[in-house]
Amino acid sequence: MDWQQTAALGIVGLTIASFIYARFKSKSRAFDFKRDTHCGCHHDSPPSQKSSIIFRARKDGNKQVVLKLK
């Protein structure tokens, strides 16, 4: 086996090892929106005001954005 085959097999081995490590590593550091973005949103607090946004558009027609406050 020459050095090019050895280098190629080494790269393949490192790739396989990294995939196996990623598969079995601890999931404790999974993405959490509140922790990772520092949003400050509280899920337990009642919503103060509900609203919705409606987008209407047609290919050759008018474009419209409607904001409904409830």
Biopython code that builds the backbone (N, CA, C, O; Angstrom):
import numpy as np
from Bio.PDB.StructureBuilder import StructureBuilder

atoms = [
    (1, "MET", "N", (0.849, -1.166, 0.000)),
    (1, "MET", "CA", (0.000, 0.000, 0.000)),
    (1, "MET", "C", (0.902, 1.239, 0.000)),
    (1, "MET", "O", (1.823, 1.346, 0.810)),
    (2, "ASP", "N", (0.633, 2.154, -0.898)),
    (2, "ASP", "CA", (1.440, 3.365, -0.943)),
    (2, "ASP", "C", (0.846, 4.439, -0.037)),
    (2, "ASP", "O", (-0.211, 4.233, 0.560)),
    (3, "TRP", "N", (1.510, 5.569, 0.067)),
    (3, "TRP", "CA", (1.119, 6.607, 1.021)),
    (3, "TRP", "C", (-0.221, 7.255, 0.663)),
    (3, "TRP", "O", (-0.914, 7.737, 1.560)),
    (4, "GLN", "N", (-0.607, 7.283, -0.605)),
    (4, "GLN", "CA", (-1.878, 7.887, -0.995)),
    (4, "GLN", "C", (-3.055, 7.038, -0.535)),
    (4, "GLN", "O", (-4.067, 7.569, -0.077)),
    (5, "GLN", "N", (-2.928, 5.748, -0.654)),
    (5, "GLN", "CA", (-3.979, 4.855, -0.156)),
    (5, "GLN", "C", (-4.089, 4.958, 1.356)),
    (5, "GLN", "O", (-5.196, 4.962, 1.895)),
    (6, "THR", "N", (-2.979, 5.040, 2.036)),
    (6, "THR", "CA", (-2.980, 5.170, 3.493)),
    (6, "THR", "C", (-3.638, 6.483, 3.915)),
    (6, "THR", "O", (-4.421, 6.503, 4.865)),
    (7, "ALA", "N", (-3.331, 7.568, 3.226)),
    (7, "ALA", "CA", (-3.933, 8.864, 3.547)),
    (7, "ALA", "C", (-5.437, 8.842, 3.291)),
    (7, "ALA", "O", (-6.209, 9.367, 4.094)),
    (8, "ALA", "N", (-5.864, 8.235, 2.172)),
    (8, "ALA", "CA", (-7.289, 8.160, 1.850)),
    (8, "ALA", "C", (-8.042, 7.329, 2.886)),
    (8, "ALA", "O", (-9.129, 7.709, 3.319)),
    (9, "LEU", "N", (-7.467, 6.201, 3.280)),
    (9, "LEU", "CA", (-8.116, 5.373, 4.308)),
    (9, "LEU", "C", (-8.142, 6.082, 5.659)),
    (9, "LEU", "O", (-9.088, 5.914, 6.429)),
    (10, "GLY", "N", (-7.123, 6.862, 5.947)),
    (10, "GLY", "CA", (-7.122, 7.642, 7.183)),
    (10, "GLY", "C", (-8.228, 8.689, 7.199)),
    (10, "GLY", "O", (-8.880, 8.885, 8.224)),
    (11, "ILE", "N", (-8.446, 9.363, 6.070)),
    (11, "ILE", "CA", (-9.526, 10.353, 5.977)),
    (11, "ILE", "C", (-10.886, 9.684, 6.117)),
    (11, "ILE", "O", (-11.768, 10.199, 6.804)),
    (12, "VAL", "N", (-11.056, 8.544, 5.470)),
    (12, "VAL", "CA", (-12.317, 7.804, 5.588)),
    (12, "VAL", "C", (-12.542, 7.362, 7.030)),
    (12, "VAL", "O", (-13.661, 7.445, 7.538)),
    (13, "GLY", "N", (-11.488, 6.892, 7.690)),
    (13, "GLY", "CA", (-11.603, 6.470, 9.084)),
    (13, "GLY", "C", (-11.974, 7.621, 10.005)),
    (13, "GLY", "O", (-12.806, 7.457, 10.897)),
    (14, "LEU", "N", (-11.361, 8.793, 9.799)),
    (14, "LEU", "CA", (-11.717, 9.971, 10.614)),
    (14, "LEU", "C", (-13.157, 10.402, 10.382)),
    (14, "LEU", "O", (-13.842, 10.806, 11.321)),
    (15, "THR", "N", (-13.620, 10.320, 9.141)),
    (15, "THR", "CA", (-15.005, 10.678, 8.835)),
    (15, "THR", "C", (-15.973, 9.736, 9.527)),
    (15, "THR", "O", (-16.957, 10.180, 10.117)),
    (16, "ILE", "N", (-15.706, 8.450, 9.460)),
    (16, "ILE", "CA", (-16.567, 7.462, 10.122)),
    (16, "ILE", "C", (-16.558, 7.676, 11.630)),
    (16, "ILE", "O", (-17.608, 7.600, 12.269)),
    (17, "ALA", "N", (-15.400, 7.940, 12.203)),
    (17, "ALA", "CA", (-15.309, 8.172, 13.652)),
    (17, "ALA", "C", (-16.088, 9.416, 14.058)),
    (17, "ALA", "O", (-16.737, 9.424, 15.104)),
    (18, "SER", "N", (-16.031, 10.470, 13.242)),
    (18, "SER", "CA", (-16.779, 11.686, 13.595)),
    (18, "SER", "C", (-18.280, 11.464, 13.506)),
    (18, "SER", "O", (-19.028, 11.995, 14.327)),
    (19, "PHE", "N", (-18.743, 10.682, 12.515)),
    (19, "PHE", "CA", (-20.165, 10.362, 12.429)),
    (19, "PHE", "C", (-20.619, 9.522, 13.620)),
    (19, "PHE", "O", (-21.693, 9.762, 14.172)),
    (20, "ILE", "N", (-19.828, 8.560, 14.013)),
    (20, "ILE", "CA", (-20.184, 7.719, 15.167)),
    (20, "ILE", "C", (-20.200, 8.542, 16.445)),
    (20, "ILE", "O", (-21.095, 8.375, 17.273)),
    (21, "TYR", "N", (-19.227, 9.424, 16.618)),
    (21, "TYR", "CA", (-19.187, 10.288, 17.803)),
    (21, "TYR", "C", (-20.418, 11.195, 17.859)),
    (21, "TYR", "O", (-21.023, 11.351, 18.919)),
    (22, "ALA", "N", (-20.792, 11.796, 16.721)),
    (22, "ALA", "CA", (-21.956, 12.684, 16.689)),
    (22, "ALA", "C", (-23.238, 11.916, 16.982)),
    (22, "ALA", "O", (-24.170, 12.466, 17.569)),
    (23, "ARG", "N", (-23.292, 10.665, 16.583)),
    (23, "ARG", "CA", (-24.498, 9.863, 16.791)),
    (23, "ARG", "C", (-24.699, 9.505, 18.262)),
    (23, "ARG", "O", (-25.832, 9.483, 18.742)),
    (24, "PHE", "N", (-23.619, 9.226, 18.976)),
    (24, "PHE", "CA", (-23.741, 8.729, 20.339)),
    (24, "PHE", "C", (-23.378, 9.736, 21.424)),
    (24, "PHE", "O", (-23.385, 9.386, 22.605)),
    (25, "LYS", "N", (-23.063, 10.970, 21.057)),
    (25, "LYS", "CA", (-22.707, 11.940, 22.096)),
    (25, "LYS", "C", (-23.941, 12.363, 22.877)),
    (25, "LYS", "O", (-25.065, 12.118, 22.438)),
    (26, "SER", "N", (-23.752, 12.975, 23.995)),
    (26, "SER", "CA", (-24.843, 13.373, 24.882)),
    (26, "SER", "C", (-25.714, 14.419, 24.211)),
    (26, "SER", "O", (-25.212, 15.318, 23.536)),
    (27, "LYS", "N", (-27.002, 14.300, 24.396)),
    (27, "LYS", "CA", (-27.951, 15.238, 23.808)),
    (27, "LYS", "C", (-28.268, 16.397, 24.766)),
    (27, "LYS", "O", (-29.209, 17.151, 24.520)),
    (28, "SER", "N", (-27.507, 16.549, 25.841)),
    (28, "SER", "CA", (-27.819, 17.568, 26.837)),
    (28, "SER", "C", (-27.608, 18.977, 26.303)),
    (28, "SER", "O", (-28.158, 19.926, 26.862)),
    (29, "ARG", "N", (-26.838, 19.141, 25.254)),
    (29, "ARG", "CA", (-26.576, 20.471, 24.716)),
    (29, "ARG", "C", (-27.362, 20.699, 23.428)),
    (29, "ARG", "O", (-26.897, 21.385, 22.519)),
    (30, "ALA", "N", (-28.555, 20.117, 23.360)),
    (30, "ALA", "CA", (-29.402, 20.338, 22.197)),
    (30, "ALA", "C", (-29.856, 21.794, 22.174)),
    (30, "ALA", "O", (-29.846, 22.463, 23.208)),
    (31, "PHE", "N", (-30.247, 22.284, 21.016)),
    (31, "PHE", "CA", (-30.652, 23.676, 20.864)),
    (31, "PHE", "C", (-31.901, 23.960, 21.683)),
    (31, "PHE", "O", (-32.892, 23.234, 21.598)),
    (32, "ASP", "N", (-31.843, 25.009, 22.467)),
    (32, "ASP", "CA", (-32.988, 25.476, 23.236)),
    (32, "ASP", "C", (-33.179, 26.949, 22.902)),
    (32, "ASP", "O", (-32.280, 27.758, 23.131)),
    (33, "PHE", "N", (-34.344, 27.304, 22.364)),
    (33, "PHE", "CA", (-34.566, 28.668, 21.885)),
    (33, "PHE", "C", (-34.384, 29.699, 22.989)),
    (33, "PHE", "O", (-33.722, 30.716, 22.786)),
    (34, "LYS", "N", (-34.959, 29.446, 24.139)),
    (34, "LYS", "CA", (-34.890, 30.421, 25.232)),
    (34, "LYS", "C", (-33.461, 30.583, 25.742)),
    (34, "LYS", "O", (-33.012, 31.706, 25.972)),
    (35, "ARG", "N", (-32.749, 29.488, 25.919)),
    (35, "ARG", "CA", (-31.390, 29.547, 26.457)),
    (35, "ARG", "C", (-30.400, 30.099, 25.434)),
    (35, "ARG", "O", (-29.540, 30.906, 25.786)),
    (36, "ASP", "N", (-30.507, 29.680, 24.187)),
    (36, "ASP", "CA", (-29.515, 30.039, 23.187)),
    (36, "ASP", "C", (-29.724, 31.426, 22.579)),
    (36, "ASP", "O", (-28.763, 32.035, 22.110)),
    (37, "THR", "N", (-30.956, 31.939, 22.576)),
    (37, "THR", "CA", (-31.198, 33.249, 21.983)),
    (37, "THR", "C", (-31.464, 34.314, 23.028)),
    (37, "THR", "O", (-31.549, 35.495, 22.691)),
    (38, "HIS", "N", (-31.597, 33.927, 24.285)),
    (38, "HIS", "CA", (-31.893, 34.853, 25.380)),
    (38, "HIS", "C", (-33.143, 35.666, 25.073)),
    (38, "HIS", "O", (-33.169, 36.884, 25.249)),
    (39, "CYS", "N", (-34.169, 34.974, 24.614)),
    (39, "CYS", "CA", (-35.414, 35.617, 24.205)),
    (39, "CYS", "C", (-36.097, 36.288, 25.396)),
    (39, "CYS", "O", (-36.576, 37.415, 25.269)),
    (40, "GLY", "N", (-36.151, 35.631, 26.526)),
    (40, "GLY", "CA", (-36.815, 36.185, 27.688)),
    (40, "GLY", "C", (-38.308, 35.937, 27.684)),
    (40, "GLY", "O", (-39.023, 36.469, 28.533)),
    (41, "CYS", "N", (-38.790, 35.146, 26.753)),
    (41, "CYS", "CA", (-40.216, 34.848, 26.689)),
    (41, "CYS", "C", (-40.570, 33.852, 27.791)),
    (41, "CYS", "O", (-39.823, 32.905, 28.034)),
    (42, "HIS", "N", (-41.677, 34.056, 28.441)),
    (42, "HIS", "CA", (-42.135, 33.136, 29.477)),
    (42, "HIS", "C", (-43.358, 32.411, 28.950)),
    (42, "HIS", "O", (-44.324, 33.036, 28.513)),
    (43, "HIS", "N", (-43.312, 31.106, 28.994)),
    (43, "HIS", "CA", (-44.419, 30.309, 28.490)),
    (43, "HIS", "C", (-45.567, 30.254, 29.479)),
    (43, "HIS", "O", (-46.698, 29.964, 29.087)),
    (44, "ASP", "N", (-45.313, 30.521, 30.736)),
    (44, "ASP", "CA", (-46.349, 30.421, 31.753)),
    (44, "ASP", "C", (-47.214, 31.676, 31.840)),
    (44, "ASP", "O", (-48.320, 31.611, 32.376)),
    (45, "SER", "N", (-46.751, 32.802, 31.337)),
    (45, "SER", "CA", (-47.506, 34.040, 31.441)),
    (45, "SER", "C", (-48.637, 34.052, 30.422)),
    (45, "SER", "O", (-48.468, 33.561, 29.306)),
    (46, "PRO", "N", (-49.800, 34.614, 30.797)),
    (46, "PRO", "CA", (-50.918, 34.673, 29.857)),
    (46, "PRO", "C", (-50.631, 35.678, 28.743)),
    (46, "PRO", "O", (-50.005, 36.709, 28.988)),
    (47, "PRO", "N", (-51.075, 35.391, 27.543)),
    (47, "PRO", "CA", (-50.829, 36.328, 26.451)),
    (47, "PRO", "C", (-51.618, 37.612, 26.650)),
    (47, "PRO", "O", (-52.808, 37.566, 26.960)),
    (48, "SER", "N", (-50.977, 38.744, 26.478)),
    (48, "SER", "CA", (-51.633, 40.017, 26.720)),
    (48, "SER", "C", (-52.540, 40.407, 25.561)),
    (48, "SER", "O", (-53.606, 40.984, 25.777)),
    (49, "GLN", "N", (-52.131, 40.101, 24.344)),
    (49, "GLN", "CA", (-52.931, 40.464, 23.190)),
    (49, "GLN", "C", (-52.621, 39.488, 22.066)),
    (49, "GLN", "O", (-51.457, 39.229, 21.758)),
    (50, "LYS", "N", (-53.660, 38.953, 21.463)),
    (50, "LYS", "CA", (-53.471, 38.038, 20.355)),
    (50, "LYS", "C", (-53.661, 38.801, 19.053)),
    (50, "LYS", "O", (-54.539, 39.655, 18.940)),
    (51, "SER", "N", (-52.833, 38.482, 18.083)),
    (51, "SER", "CA", (-52.961, 39.113, 16.780)),
    (51, "SER", "C", (-52.607, 38.103, 15.702)),
    (51, "SER", "O", (-51.967, 37.082, 15.955)),
    (52, "SER", "N", (-53.038, 38.417, 14.514)),
    (52, "SER", "CA", (-52.700, 37.549, 13.395)),
    (52, "SER", "C", (-52.435, 38.411, 12.167)),
    (52, "SER", "O", (-52.989, 39.501, 12.023)),
    (53, "ILE", "N", (-51.599, 37.917, 11.308)),
    (53, "ILE", "CA", (-51.264, 38.609, 10.072)),
    (53, "ILE", "C", (-51.679, 37.715, 8.916)),
    (53, "ILE", "O", (-51.351, 36.529, 8.888)),
    (54, "ILE", "N", (-52.399, 38.286, 7.968)),
    (54, "ILE", "CA", (-52.862, 37.541, 6.809)),
    (54, "ILE", "C", (-52.229, 38.164, 5.565)),
    (54, "ILE", "O", (-52.341, 39.369, 5.339)),
    (55, "PHE", "N", (-51.571, 37.341, 4.768)),
    (55, "PHE", "CA", (-50.971, 37.783, 3.514)),
    (55, "PHE", "C", (-51.821, 37.246, 2.373)),
    (55, "PHE", "O", (-52.110, 36.052, 2.301)),
    (56, "ARG", "N", (-52.218, 38.157, 1.475)),
    (56, "ARG", "CA", (-52.966, 37.747, 0.296)),
    (56, "ARG", "C", (-52.255, 38.294, -0.929)),
    (56, "ARG", "O", (-51.940, 39.482, -0.998)),
    (57, "ALA", "N", (-52.006, 37.430, -1.883)),
    (57, "ALA", "CA", (-51.359, 37.875, -3.112)),
    (57, "ALA", "C", (-51.749, 36.946, -4.251)),
    (57, "ALA", "O", (-51.877, 35.734, -4.083)),
    (58, "ARG", "N", (-51.930, 37.549, -5.398)),
    (58, "ARG", "CA", (-52.166, 36.784, -6.618)),
    (58, "ARG", "C", (-51.128, 37.171, -7.639)),
    (58, "ARG", "O", (-50.469, 38.203, -7.517)),
    (59, "LYS", "N", (-50.994, 36.357, -8.621)),
    (59, "LYS", "CA", (-49.928, 36.560, -9.597)),
    (59, "LYS", "C", (-50.011, 37.935, -10.267)),
    (59, "LYS", "O", (-49.013, 38.653, -10.324)),
    (60, "ASP", "N", (-51.191, 38.306, -10.774)),
    (60, "ASP", "CA", (-51.343, 39.590, -11.460)),
    (60, "ASP", "C", (-52.281, 40.529, -10.695)),
    (60, "ASP", "O", (-52.705, 41.552, -11.234)),
    (61, "GLY", "N", (-52.599, 40.198, -9.476)),
    (61, "GLY", "CA", (-53.565, 41.011, -8.727)),
    (61, "GLY", "C", (-52.913, 41.864, -7.654)),
    (61, "GLY", "O", (-51.694, 42.029, -7.601)),
    (62, "ASN", "N", (-53.775, 42.398, -6.802)),
    (62, "ASN", "CA", (-53.303, 43.254, -5.709)),
    (62, "ASN", "C", (-52.670, 42.410, -4.606)),
    (62, "ASN", "O", (-53.066, 41.274, -4.347)),
    (63, "LYS", "N", (-51.688, 43.005, -3.981)),
    (63, "LYS", "CA", (-51.070, 42.376, -2.835)),
    (63, "LYS", "C", (-51.622, 43.045, -1.591)),
    (63, "LYS", "O", (-51.756, 44.268, -1.549)),
    (64, "GLN", "N", (-51.942, 42.260, -0.586)),
    (64, "GLN", "CA", (-52.605, 42.808, 0.603)),
    (64, "GLN", "C", (-52.060, 42.137, 1.848)),
    (64, "GLN", "O", (-51.862, 40.922, 1.884)),
    (65, "VAL", "N", (-51.819, 42.951, 2.873)),
    (65, "VAL", "CA", (-51.421, 42.442, 4.175)),
    (65, "VAL", "C", (-52.446, 42.961, 5.174)),
    (65, "VAL", "O", (-52.656, 44.168, 5.284)),
    (66, "VAL", "N", (-53.085, 42.046, 5.903)),
    (66, "VAL", "CA", (-54.110, 42.404, 6.876)),
    (66, "VAL", "C", (-53.630, 42.034, 8.248)),
    (66, "VAL", "O", (-53.205, 40.900, 8.467)),
    (67, "LEU", "N", (-53.685, 42.970, 9.193)),
    (67, "LEU", "CA", (-53.322, 42.734, 10.583)),
    (67, "LEU", "C", (-54.602, 42.759, 11.393)),
    (67, "LEU", "O", (-55.292, 43.777, 11.445)),
    (68, "LYS", "N", (-54.921, 41.627, 12.030)),
    (68, "LYS", "CA", (-56.124, 41.522, 12.841)),
    (68, "LYS", "C", (-55.732, 41.449, 14.313)),
    (68, "LYS", "O", (-54.985, 40.557, 14.717)),
    (69, "LEU", "N", (-56.227, 42.370, 15.099)),
    (69, "LEU", "CA", (-56.005, 42.349, 16.538)),
    (69, "LEU", "C", (-57.253, 41.784, 17.199)),
    (69, "LEU", "O", (-58.372, 42.187, 16.879)),
    (70, "LYS", "N", (-57.060, 40.865, 18.108)),
    (70, "LYS", "CA", (-58.195, 40.242, 18.793)),
    (70, "LYS", "C", (-58.219, 40.662, 20.227)),
    (70, "LYS", "O", (-59.101, 40.245, 20.978)),
]
sb = StructureBuilder()
sb.init_structure("model")
sb.init_model(0)
sb.init_chain("A")
sb.init_seg("    ")
for serial, (resi, resn, name, xyz) in enumerate(atoms, 1):
    if name == "N":
        sb.init_residue(resn, " ", resi, " ")
    sb.init_atom(name, np.array(xyz, "f"), 0.0, 1.0, " ", f" {name:<3s}", serial, name[0])
structure = sb.get_structure()
